[in-house]
């Protein structure tokens, strides 16, 4: 049984790697330095060529990093790396919680250490070359240290809590852990911008003026109670622009990147906000949370079938079954189902994006939203002609051209 599980894990790992390479290859077939006719008026010739260069550089970089990650995982599996780390952890403690924290701490630290040079290259070479990077060395180091601290406190704390629930409840583990996870998820959904974001970015209320008045007027018109409009200093790290909606109930807020405000007109900014408000009015945010919680419940329920099976530990050459080794093996075995669920969620997400676009178009200005979407795509050097298969597997949003076509229908 253990040998069969091991073979399945290797097969899944190889399949995932080859699938990503195939999708990358198909996507690259759509690249061209010549400006396609359908993109005339969106990209100019030079900017489009720059976007294609950006895509090529990132794909080559992704090929290197994913291949090294693939090889490292193969070495860990074939060379008994997980068993060695487990044996090392057992030399210092037999407490299941401390042992799991030490085990995942070692693996996480090693993975972060190995990925560090690539993260530095991506930020200070690739992003710098294409004019996006504003991150200083100091900010980069502080981000790493803060991320490490968060991982220790949040991930470590959750892991310890789940193991405690497992050891205390046995067969009831899955639904009690699910209940606890759901409460924590809802809490952080409401307070993420109040607790986590300030550790990395400064958020300031949007100052009184024409833009705030325009946003408030639209919110009032559509019956959307909005008191919290914030600007985040995204330019601290990158010139890329964005906006997002976060929180629930009285804690909901809309956050605009300062780079977005700098590059867009008031009409375009209101159109972007109208899209985000559309998500909330159509309960996409609430639906997303419910679906995420249901998916987590399903995963924990399936995990409860396997968690006590010693074959999971034996598959990685670990003789003494443990919660942390079972989690590692289950995570690998669960990835095909996770892929299928992810595809379904992407389909739903793309549908929601169309609906939010329609809300913004019908309740505000179609052309303003179209212009905003074009600017965002061009300024971020987005690939506007991805392969359909790549879109199907990776895109949570429709492509820009698909969104423009759908918005044109509202005009008519």
Wavefront OBJ file of the C-alpha trace (Angstrom):
o trace
v 0.000 0.000 0.000
v 2.776 2.442 0.970
v 4.650 1.743 -2.257
v 1.490 2.396 -4.288
v 0.945 5.718 -2.517
v 4.547 6.696 -3.210
v 4.185 5.905 -6.935
v 0.946 7.919 -7.088
v 2.681 10.903 -5.458
v 5.534 10.784 -7.974
v 3.047 10.489 -10.843
v 1.050 13.499 -9.585
v 4.223 15.547 -9.216
v 5.372 14.744 -12.767
v 1.899 15.351 -14.211
v 1.633 18.775 -12.568
v 5.061 19.792 -13.852
v 4.424 18.614 -17.414
v 0.969 20.232 -17.475
v 2.452 23.613 -16.515
v 5.149 23.284 -19.169
v 2.541 22.433 -21.806
v 0.401 25.426 -20.849
v 3.437 27.713 -20.940
v 4.362 26.398 -24.374
v 0.845 26.913 -25.739
v 0.769 30.408 -24.308
v 4.109 31.287 -25.894
v 2.741 30.287 -29.312
v 0.470 33.347 -29.143
v 3.331 35.801 -28.637
v 4.416 38.127 -31.413
v 6.354 41.386 -31.683
v 3.873 42.578 -34.291
v 0.902 44.430 -32.839
v -2.252 42.352 -33.491
v -5.091 44.223 -35.177
v -7.491 43.668 -32.284
v -5.041 45.407 -29.907
v -4.665 48.551 -32.001
v -5.790 51.521 -29.933
v -4.922 49.706 -26.700
v -1.176 49.127 -27.073
v 1.135 51.135 -29.280
v 3.811 49.196 -31.161
v 6.697 49.871 -28.765
v 4.677 49.285 -25.600
v 3.302 46.034 -27.002
v 6.799 44.794 -27.851
v 7.850 45.634 -24.290
v 4.909 43.637 -22.925
v 5.905 40.626 -25.033
v 9.493 40.880 -23.796
v 8.164 41.024 -20.228
v 6.127 37.854 -20.799
v 9.104 36.013 -22.309
v 11.464 36.970 -19.497
v 8.958 35.931 -16.848
v 8.237 32.631 -18.544
v 11.923 31.745 -18.784
v 12.377 32.706 -15.150
v 9.328 30.638 -14.165
v 10.717 27.656 -16.098
v 13.967 27.814 -14.138
v 12.358 28.241 -10.717
v 9.637 25.627 -11.254
v 12.144 23.115 -12.627
v 14.439 23.575 -9.638
v 11.446 23.277 -7.304
v 10.359 20.116 -9.128
v 13.851 18.605 -8.853
v 14.127 19.546 -5.177
v 10.819 17.831 -4.414
v 11.887 14.725 -6.344
v 15.121 14.631 -4.347
v 13.194 14.964 -1.083
v 10.919 12.081 -2.070
v 13.438 9.744 -3.685
v 16.212 10.529 -1.207
v 14.074 10.206 1.907
v 14.425 13.873 2.810
v 11.149 14.067 4.716
v 12.146 11.021 6.771
v 15.494 12.645 7.628
v 13.820 15.863 8.810
v 11.292 13.836 10.818
v 14.107 11.846 12.433
v 15.964 15.057 13.277
v 12.850 16.570 14.895
v 12.287 13.425 16.985
v 15.749 13.768 18.494
v 14.651 16.931 20.263
v 11.008 16.282 21.165
v 8.297 13.649 21.014
v 5.523 16.105 21.743
v 3.332 15.957 18.603
v 2.793 19.727 18.498
v 6.425 20.726 19.033
v 7.588 17.987 16.676
v 5.267 19.207 13.894
v 6.305 22.842 14.424
v 9.991 21.899 14.263
v 9.431 19.675 11.203
v 7.544 22.287 9.177
v 9.786 25.059 10.484
v 12.892 23.345 9.092
v 11.273 22.621 5.731
v 9.781 26.099 5.466
v 13.046 27.805 6.378
v 15.023 25.670 3.903
v 12.505 26.357 1.124
v 12.585 30.098 1.825
v 16.383 30.086 1.894
v 16.580 28.311 -1.461
v 14.028 30.647 -3.046
v 15.671 33.811 -1.689
v 18.136 34.370 -4.589
v 15.314 33.982 -7.110
v 13.086 36.381 -5.191
v 15.908 38.934 -5.144
v 16.522 38.482 -8.877
v 12.831 38.814 -9.681
v 12.462 42.016 -7.679
v 15.731 43.802 -8.336
v 16.526 42.602 -11.869
v 13.366 41.643 -13.792
v 10.919 44.103 -12.216
v 13.614 46.782 -12.158
v 14.423 46.255 -15.858
v 10.793 46.814 -16.881
v 10.286 49.862 -14.690
v 8.072 48.350 -11.992
v 10.301 47.972 -8.954
v 10.347 50.609 -6.219
v 11.358 48.219 -3.440
v 14.469 49.215 -1.512
v 16.848 46.688 0.010
v 15.668 47.781 3.455
v 11.997 47.239 2.547
v 12.789 43.845 1.015
v 14.602 42.666 4.155
v 11.897 44.008 6.470
v 9.196 42.300 4.374
v 11.039 39.001 4.702
v 11.438 39.362 8.455
v 7.810 40.385 8.947
v 6.642 37.518 6.723
v 8.723 35.089 8.761
v 7.280 36.424 12.013
v 3.725 36.155 10.651
v 4.370 32.582 9.517
v 5.626 31.642 12.964
v 2.721 33.278 14.787
v -0.211 32.582 12.440
v 0.724 29.394 10.584
v 2.506 27.921 13.578
v -0.367 28.860 15.865
v -2.995 27.353 13.556
v -0.979 24.164 13.127
v -0.563 23.797 16.883
v -4.288 24.416 17.399
v -5.311 21.829 14.783
v -3.003 19.172 16.251
v -4.386 19.919 19.700
v -7.933 19.467 18.361
v -6.918 16.224 16.638
v -5.306 14.704 19.736
v -8.243 15.771 21.924
v -11.181 14.766 19.712
v -10.054 11.922 17.424
v -12.815 11.077 14.924
v -14.526 14.441 15.506
v -11.383 16.258 14.433
v -12.562 17.347 10.980
v -15.756 19.213 11.852
v -14.403 20.850 15.015
v -11.285 21.993 13.110
v -13.566 23.220 10.313
v -15.657 25.241 12.768
v -12.549 26.803 14.299
v -11.049 27.534 10.867
v -14.311 29.118 9.706
v -14.389 31.470 12.683
v -10.752 32.453 12.105
v -11.364 32.976 8.368
v -14.358 35.241 8.960
v -12.401 37.176 11.586
v -9.477 37.858 9.246
v -11.823 38.658 6.360
v -13.291 41.420 8.502
v -10.084 42.688 10.093
v -7.340 41.852 7.549
v -6.894 45.490 6.565
v -6.803 46.545 10.203
v -4.350 43.912 11.450
v -2.166 42.520 8.654
v -1.927 45.256 6.015
v -0.536 47.934 8.404
v 2.465 45.679 9.039
v 3.527 46.164 5.429
v 1.786 49.251 4.064
v 0.439 52.592 5.172
v -3.284 53.135 4.621
v -4.729 56.625 4.812
v -8.366 57.719 4.411
v -9.038 59.235 1.000
v -8.917 62.970 1.520
v -11.961 65.141 0.952
v -12.263 66.439 -2.566
v -13.629 65.757 -6.015
v -12.688 62.063 -6.112
v -14.161 61.234 -2.704
v -17.310 63.180 -3.521
v -17.710 61.315 -6.811
v -17.263 57.932 -5.106
v -19.695 58.818 -2.318
v -22.247 60.054 -4.856
v -22.110 56.773 -6.760
v -22.295 54.711 -3.554
v -25.342 56.690 -2.428
v -26.987 56.304 -5.848
v -26.632 52.508 -5.733
v -27.629 52.178 -2.064
v -24.191 51.107 -0.955
v -23.205 52.287 2.519
v -19.533 53.184 2.314
v -17.689 55.164 4.939
v -14.252 53.602 4.598
v -12.284 54.627 1.480
v -8.538 54.230 1.883
v -5.433 54.875 -0.193
v -2.547 52.410 0.178
v 1.076 53.260 -0.609
v 1.515 50.553 -3.234
v 4.196 52.681 -4.920
v 6.425 51.806 -1.978
v 7.157 48.520 -3.759
v 5.895 48.682 -7.331
v 4.503 50.959 -10.007
v 1.774 48.423 -10.774
v -1.728 49.594 -9.889
v -4.703 47.892 -8.297
v -7.802 48.336 -6.151
v -9.616 45.890 -3.926
v -12.618 45.459 -1.678
v -12.214 43.902 1.745
v -14.148 43.302 4.935
v -17.757 42.562 5.797
v -20.601 44.582 7.245
v -19.496 47.762 8.992
v -15.868 46.726 8.508
v -16.030 46.753 4.724
v -13.681 49.131 2.978
v -12.450 49.957 -0.489
v -8.713 50.344 -0.937
v -7.147 52.251 -3.835
v -3.475 52.014 -4.714
v -1.804 55.417 -4.937
v -0.445 54.335 -8.336
v -4.021 53.808 -9.538
v -5.041 57.317 -8.508
v -1.977 58.809 -10.180
v -2.636 57.237 -13.598
v -6.435 57.430 -13.912
v -9.106 60.092 -14.263
v -11.829 60.541 -11.668
v -14.377 58.922 -14.008
v -12.124 55.899 -14.503
v -11.512 55.555 -10.767
v -15.225 55.692 -9.997
v -15.802 53.060 -12.699
v -13.221 50.772 -11.057
v -14.898 51.312 -7.695
v -18.302 50.677 -9.303
v -16.983 47.282 -10.402
v -15.842 46.492 -6.845
v -19.174 47.662 -5.419
v -20.872 45.423 -7.982
v -19.130 42.421 -6.443
v -20.522 43.316 -3.036
v -24.034 44.175 -4.237
v -24.252 40.813 -6.031
v -22.956 39.061 -2.912
v -19.892 37.704 -4.726
v -17.753 38.379 -1.666
v -20.109 36.445 0.602
v -20.444 33.602 -1.907
v -16.663 33.404 -2.209
v -16.270 33.060 1.559
v -18.974 30.372 1.764
v -17.461 28.383 -1.116
v -13.989 28.654 0.415
v -15.279 27.389 3.755
v -17.153 24.516 2.100
v -14.017 23.539 0.196
v -12.027 23.572 3.430
v -14.689 21.438 5.106
v -14.510 18.920 2.250
v -10.723 18.780 2.484
v -10.783 18.229 6.251
v -13.480 15.559 5.896
v -11.421 13.642 3.333
v -8.330 14.125 5.512
v -10.178 12.443 8.399
v -10.372 9.268 6.305
v -6.614 9.075 5.910
v -5.084 10.732 8.951
v -4.777 7.521 10.976
v -3.493 5.398 8.093
v 0.141 4.389 8.790
v 0.652 3.793 5.057
v 0.865 7.562 4.577
v 3.947 7.801 6.764
v 5.418 4.590 5.377
v 5.125 6.028 1.854
v 7.834 8.549 2.838
v 9.955 5.911 4.639
v 8.859 7.154 8.070
v 8.311 4.229 10.426
v 6.459 6.086 13.168
v 3.140 7.567 11.996
v 2.601 11.217 12.828
v 0.163 14.025 12.119
v 2.694 16.168 10.294
v 3.858 13.438 7.892
v 0.235 12.490 7.166
v -0.456 16.136 6.325
v 2.466 16.232 3.869
v 1.376 13.068 2.053
v -2.293 14.023 2.056
v -1.467 17.432 0.592
v 0.242 15.759 -2.357
v -2.555 13.234 -2.883
v -5.204 15.946 -2.622
v -3.653 18.155 -5.333
v -5.589 16.598 -8.301
v -8.907 17.270 -6.563
v -7.646 20.727 -5.614
v -6.860 21.352 -9.291
v -10.382 20.358 -10.362
v -11.983 22.507 -7.662
v -9.705 25.376 -8.644
v -10.846 25.154 -12.270
v -14.483 25.273 -11.166
v -13.785 28.284 -8.947
v -12.004 30.065 -11.807
v -15.040 29.537 -14.041
v -17.303 30.973 -11.334
v -14.904 33.858 -10.686
v -14.819 34.812 -14.377
v -18.619 34.787 -14.393
v -18.635 37.088 -11.365
v -16.230 39.484 -13.091
v -18.571 39.782 -16.065
v -21.458 40.473 -13.692
v -19.516 43.146 -11.784
v -18.526 44.762 -15.094
v -22.164 44.792 -16.160
v -23.185 46.399 -12.856
v -20.574 49.128 -13.335
v -21.529 49.632 -16.970
v -25.256 49.838 -16.310
v -24.974 52.022 -13.216
v -22.090 54.256 -14.234
v -20.201 54.656 -17.524
v -19.184 51.837 -19.864
v -16.455 53.824 -21.609
v -14.909 54.949 -18.323
v -14.584 51.331 -17.172
v -13.215 50.239 -20.554
v -10.604 52.997 -20.476
v -9.630 52.094 -16.915
v -9.233 48.411 -17.810
v -7.120 49.294 -20.847
v -4.832 51.546 -18.813
v -4.424 48.939 -16.077
v -3.503 46.246 -18.598
v -1.063 48.405 -20.555
v 0.613 49.938 -17.498
v 1.082 46.456 -16.003
v 2.363 45.081 -19.359
v -0.347 42.410 -19.258
v -0.552 39.687 -21.895
v -3.744 40.559 -23.762
v -3.736 37.498 -26.040
v -3.186 34.454 -23.811
v -3.918 30.956 -25.106
v -7.490 29.814 -24.236
v -6.149 26.747 -22.408
v -3.896 28.949 -20.285
v -6.863 31.171 -19.488
v -8.983 28.159 -18.546
v -6.409 26.848 -16.065
v -4.977 30.061 -14.623
v -7.234 33.083 -15.098
v -9.706 34.090 -12.399
v -10.677 37.069 -14.613
v -11.745 37.095 -18.274
v -9.151 38.529 -20.644
v -9.272 42.253 -21.362
v -10.587 41.694 -24.902
v -13.382 39.461 -23.593
v -14.379 42.092 -21.029
v -14.346 44.877 -23.627
v -16.596 42.839 -25.948
v -19.043 42.143 -23.117
v -19.096 45.829 -22.139
v -19.729 46.831 -25.761
v -22.937 44.797 -25.644
v -24.172 47.019 -22.799
v -23.627 50.081 -25.014
v -25.847 48.579 -27.682
l 1 2 3 4 5 6 7 8 9 10 11 12 13 14 15 16 17 18 19 20 21 22 23 24 25 26 27 28 29 30 31 32 33 34 35 36 37 38 39 40 41 42 43 44 45 46 47 48 49 50 51 52 53 54 55 56 57 58 59 60 61 62 63 64 65 66 67 68 69 70 71 72 73 74 75 76 77 78 79 80 81 82 83 84 85 86 87 88 89 90 91 92 93 94 95 96 97 98 99 100 101 102 103 104 105 106 107 108 109 110 111 112 113 114 115 116 117 118 119 120 121 122 123 124 125 126 127 128 129 130 131 132 133 134 135 136 137 138 139 140 141 142 143 144 145 146 147 148 149 150 151 152 153 154 155 156 157 158 159 160 161 162 163 164 165 166 167 168 169 170 171 172 173 174 175 176 177 178 179 180 181 182 183 184 185 186 187 188 189 190 191 192 193 194 195 196 197 198 199 200 201 202 203 204 205 206 207 208 209 210 211 212 213 214 215 216 217 218 219 220 221 222 223 224 225 226 227 228 229 230 231 232 233 234 235 236 237 238 239 240 241 242 243 244 245 246 247 248 249 250 251 252 253 254 255 256 257 258 259 260 261 262 263 264 265 266 267 268 269 270 271 272 273 274 275 276 277 278 279 280 281 282 283 284 285 286 287 288 289 290 291 292 293 294 295 296 297 298 299 300 301 302 303 304 305 306 307 308 309 310 311 312 313 314 315 316 317 318 319 320 321 322 323 324 325 326 327 328 329 330 331 332 333 334 335 336 337 338 339 340 341 342 343 344 345 346 347 348 349 350 351 352 353 354 355 356 357 358 359 360 361 362 363 364 365 366 367 368 369 370 371 372 373 374 375 376 377 378 379 380 381 382 383 384 385 386 387 388 389 390 391 392 393 394 395 396 397 398 399 400 401 402 403 404 405 406 407 408 409 410 411 412
